[in-house]
Amino acid sequence: MAYLTRIPVGRIFGFWSRSFSSPIKNPFFSSTLSHVPSYKISTTAHYSSPSPSPPPPLSAAMNTQVFSSSSRWRPMCLYFTQGKCTQMDDPSHLEKFNHDCSKDLQVNGTDIEKKCSQNVDFLLVIDLEGKVEILEFPVLLIDAKSLSLVDFFHRFVRPTKMSEQAVNKYIEGKYGEIGVDRVWHDTAQPFKEVMQQFEAWLSQHNLWEKEKGSRLTRAAFSVRLFDISGNWDLKTKIPQQCEVSGIKLPPYFMEWINLKDVYLNFYGREARGMMSMMKQLEIPLLGCHHLGIDDSKNIARVLQRMLVDGALMQVTAKRNPGSQKVEFLFENRIQHPSRQRR
């Protein structure tokens, strides 16, 4: 695997912008899929729930994937993404569900040559789901040089401070309408266990050493943030969930990239969320909006497009380990409407 030369991300960067007077055409992706509507996933009893195990390496998943003769889009198997699919030898299941997370993240080789060098080797795309407590924790590992998907981590998260009745109502409202409430109940784990598995996954890819208790090495979080203030996932929700779960805030959540701020400074125009960025860049939505793993893939597609266009991914916010105060590094950034300059 080829790596970029590591340059400290704490340096001070200059800012620049590009403006466009008309919508941007999208010759970027190798596939020309049209808009795919939201889908309902059937999670009937032919699934079982074996003991938790880590998902197979992405290369292994690609080797076992049985591709349909058609190029139609298929939803991800949400048991597979968590290492719990027991139907990998069932052709009808493989025909119905996608087991290759990289399939929606293909980039034309000629476009890769247009990108500029990045200051990290990898970018981690994260999109949390859940307002009261975190319900879904998906992370995609993108190679900053090849723009390809290296691996992914995906877990549904079970709240620990809510009654069973409240959880059931919460999940029905969040996932019931898109048909994934059953798989959530089958696979969700407490946040503390999810974080232990996530740290093992980071270590597996040599991105973090628990013994040193340090920040990420060779990688940075690139996030699409939930609310319009732009820092919900890592500034607000992760610390809240750590407190609820009785664990210390991990050191690798001390700095991150707000993709919306980089977008604003690079293109010279504002986009307040994933859907706005995709619309402006004419990137069709794939999967179901507000299903974390699908949103993460769509955010990764925006990220890939920005990198191909020449954007430099820079850390936009840092948290002081002592005071926990967050410093925003971009002067020109997406702000809450009440805080915008007049």
N, C-alpha and C positions, 0 to 999 in steps of 0.2 A: 504494500500500500504506500502510495506516495504522500508525503507530508509537506506542508508549507513551512518555511522558516518561521520560528516563533519570535514575535516582536511583542514586548510588554504592552498590554492593552491600557495601562494607566496613563500613557503619554497624552499630551494635549494635541488634538487634531484641529485642522481648519475645516470650515464648512463651505459647501458650495451647493448650488441648486441648478436645476434645469427645468425649464417650463415648456409646455407643449400647448399649442392652441387648438388641437383637435384630438379626439380619442386615439389611443395607441393601438395599432394593429398588432396581432399576436401570432407571429410566425415562429414563436419560440418553441412550443411543444411539438414533439414528434407525432402525437396523435391529434386529430381534429374533432374531438368529441363535442357534441352540442350539449346544451344544458341538460343535466340529469336531475329529475325531480326527486324530492324526498321519498324515501322508501320505507316500507314496513318489513321488518325481519321476522320470519317465522322461526321461533325457538321452541319447537315442540319436544316431546319427551324422548326423541331418538338420540338426544345428547345425554351424556352422563357427566358427572363431576368428579374426576379422579383427584388424588391428592395434588396439591400445588406443585408445579414444576416450572422452571424457567422456560420461556419460549425458545425454540430451536434457533440456531444462528440463521441470519437472513439467507446466507448462501444455501443452507440446507433446505430452507423453505422454498427457495426458487427451484432447487433440483427436484423437489417432490411435487411441485405445482403441475396439475394437469390443465392445460389451457383449452378453452373452448374453441371450436372451429370459427366462431364468430368473434368480432371485436367488441361486443356489447359490454357495457360497464356492469360489474357485479359488486354487491356489498361485501365488505370484509367479514370473514367468520370471526366473531367477537370472542369465541372460545379459543380459537387458534392464536389470536393476538396476545392471549394471556397464558399460553402454553397448556391449554386444557381441551383441545379438540381431539375427540376419539373417533372421528369419521374420516381420517385421512386415506383410508383404503376404500371409501365409498365413492364410486364415480359420480353418482347423482348429486352427492353433497359437494364434491369438487367442481361440478358443473354449475351449481347454484351459487356458491360462495367463493370469493377471492381469497387466496392464501398467500399472495405475493404483494406485500405492502409497497414495493418499489414500482409496481406496474403503472400506477398513476403519477409517477414522478420521473418519467423519462425525459431526457433533454437531448436535443440535437447536438451532435458532436461539433459541428461548425460554430454553433452559438457559444460553446464553452470558451473558445479562443478569444471572445470579445471581453470577457470579464477581467477585472483588475485583481491583483494579488491581495489577499486578506491578511489580517494580523493574527489570525488563529487558524488552526488546522481543521477544526470542526465547529459547526453551529448546531445547538440543541434547540429544537422548536417545541415549545410546550404550550398547551392550551387547557387549563383546568376547567372543570365543570362543577357547578354546585354553589349555591349562595349561602345556605346556613352552615353546612360543612362540605368539604370537598367530596364529590361523588365519583370523579373520574380523573385519572392522572396519566395522560399520554405524552410521550416524548419521542421525537424523531431525531436521529443523529445524521446530520448532513455533512458530507465531505466538502470543505470549502474550496478545494481545488477542482475536483471532478464534478461537483454539484450533485453527486449521486447519493442515494440513501444507503448508509452503512448498516444501520440496524434501527430497531425501535423498541420502546418499552411502553407497555400499556397495562393498566390495572384499573378495575372499578374499586371504589373505596367505600367501605361501610362506616357510617357515622357511629360514634361511640357515646355521645351525650344525649341522644334522642331516644324516645320510647319506640318500641317496635311499631306501634300504631302510627306514630308520626313519620317514621322511616317509610313505611308502606305507602302512606299518602304522598310523601315527598317524591318517592320513586315513580309512583303512578303518574304524578303530574309532570315529572321531568322526562321519563323515558317511556311511559305507557303508550303515548300517542304514536311513537315511532317503532313500537314493538320490540324494544330491547329490555323491558323490565324483567323478563324471565332470566335472561343471561346475567343481568346485574345481580339478581338474588342468588343465582348459582355460583357466582365467582367473586363477589365483592369481599374485600379483606380490610381490616382496620388500617388506618393511615400509618401507624407505627410499623406494622409489618411491611406495608408497601414501601416505606422509606428504606427499610433494611434491604429489601430486594433491589430497590433502585440503586443504592450505594454499591451493592455487589455488581450490578450491571455497569455502573460507571468504572469500577475497578477493573472489570473484565476488559474494558476498552482502554485501560491505562489513562483515564481522564481524571482520576482522583485517587489519592492515597489516604485511607482512613487513619492510618497510624500517624501521619503528619498533621492531620486535621486542617489541611490547607484548602485553598480555593481550587477551582478547576484548573487543570493544566491542559494546554493546547486546545481549549474549547471555550465557548461563551454561550450563554442562554440567549436565544432570539425568540421573543415572545410577542404574540398578538394579545393584547390585554383586554380584559372583559368590559370595563366601563369606560366612559369617555374621558376620565381623568388620565387614563393610559398606563396605570401601573398596578392594576388589581391583582394579577396572578402572584408576582414575586414580592411586590412591596407590601401588599395588604393581606391577601388570603393565606399564603404559606405561613407567615408568622402567626396569624390567628389560629390556623389549624394545628401548628406545632404546640401552641399554648393549650389548646383544648385536649390534645393527645398526650400532653405531659412530656414532651421531648424538647431538647434544645434546638434552636434554629441552626441548621447545618451551615458550615462556612461557605459552601459553594452557592448559596443563595444570596451572596453579598453584593453581586453586581450583575447587570443584565442589559440586554439590548431591547429597547422598545421599538419594534419595527415601524410603527406609525411615525415616530419622530425621525427616523432615518428616511422614511418615505417622503415626509414633508420637506426635509432639507435637500434631498436629492432631486426630486421632481419639481419642487417649488410649488406644490399644491397640497391641500389638506385632504386627508382621508381618515375618518374617525373610527374605522373598523375594518374587519376582514372583507365584508361584502362591498364596502366602498372601494377598497383597493382593487378587488377583483373586477368590479364594474369598470373602473377607470382604465385598467390594463387589459380589459376585454378577455379575461380568463374565466371560462365557464365553471360554475360550481359543480363539484362532484360529491355525491353522497348526501348526507343529511346535516344541515346546519344545526349546531348545538349538540351534536354527537362529537365528543372530544377528539376521538381518533380521526374522524373525517375532517373536522375543522383543522386539526394539526396538519393533515396532508394538504389541505387547501392553502393554509398559511405557508407551508413549505414551497408550494408552487409559486406563490407571490414572491417569496424569498429568492427562489431560483431565477425568476424573471428579473428581479432587481439586480442580482449579481451579474446576469448576462448583460444587462444594460450598463453595467459599470459601477454600481453602487459599492461603497466601502462600508462594511458592517462595523460600527463603532459602539463601544459600551456607552449607554446613555444615562445610566443611573448607578450609584454606588451607595451601599449602606455602611455607616460607621459601626464597627463591631461593638464599640463601647456604649455609645449613646443610642444606637439603632436609628439615628437620624439619616434620612435618605438625601443624598445630594444629586441633583439633576445636572448633567454635564452639557446639555445642549441649551443654548440661549433661546433658540427658535424651536419650540416644541409644542405638541398638542396639549392643550390645557382644558380644564373644566370651564364651561361657558361663563361662570360667575367670576373666573379669574383671568379671562382674556383681556388683553389690552384694548382700550377704546381709542 
